[in-house]
Amino acid sequence: MAERDFKQELDELRAGKIDQFEIGPDNFQEFQRIYHAYPYRTQITGQAHIGGKIIYRMIKR
């Protein structure tokens, strides 16, 4: 399985290339390190769902 480029996904979300992306419990720890270092993380919100998946979207202003 290829590793995901979480920074690229965050950049694509911020640029409007994608509307959302999903993180599961299996890659949450890896994603969190990148998310907390991301300079625009305050513009992105995650919504937790049953089963440990989180859907990240841009905050609408």
N, C-alpha and C positions, 0 to 999 in steps of 0.2 A: 504494500500500500504506500503510495506517495505521500510525503509529508505536506501538509497544507501551509501556505504562506499567509499567516494571519495578518501580518502588517499590510500585505497587498489587499487582502479582503477588507480591512479597515479603511484603506485608502480608496478602494472602489466604492465602498459604502458612502464615504464622505463626498466623493466626486459625483455621486448620483448614478454610477454605472450599474449598481445593484440596489435593490430596495431593502434587503435584509440578508442575514446569513445566520446559520444555526451552529451552535457548539453543543456537543454532547458530553456526557460525563467522562468519556474516555480521553478527551483532549482538552478538558477544562483547565487543568493545571498549566499545561503548556501555553494555552491561550492567555490566561491571566497574567503571566509574566510580560507578554507583549502588550496586552491591553493597558496595564498600569504604567507602562513606559510611553504609551502613545500620547503625543501632545494634545490631541483633539478629543480625548476620551470623554470630556464633559459634554460633548455634542452628541454622544451616542448612548443609547439606553438598552439594557437587556431585560427581557421579560422571561421569567422562569416558567417552565411547564412541567407537568407530571412526567416522571421518568428521568429527570435530571437534564433535559435539554433546555437551552436558553436561546432565544431568538433576539438578535441585536439589530436595532434600527436607528436611524438618525432621529434626533429630537426635532419635532416640527416647531418652528417658531412663528 
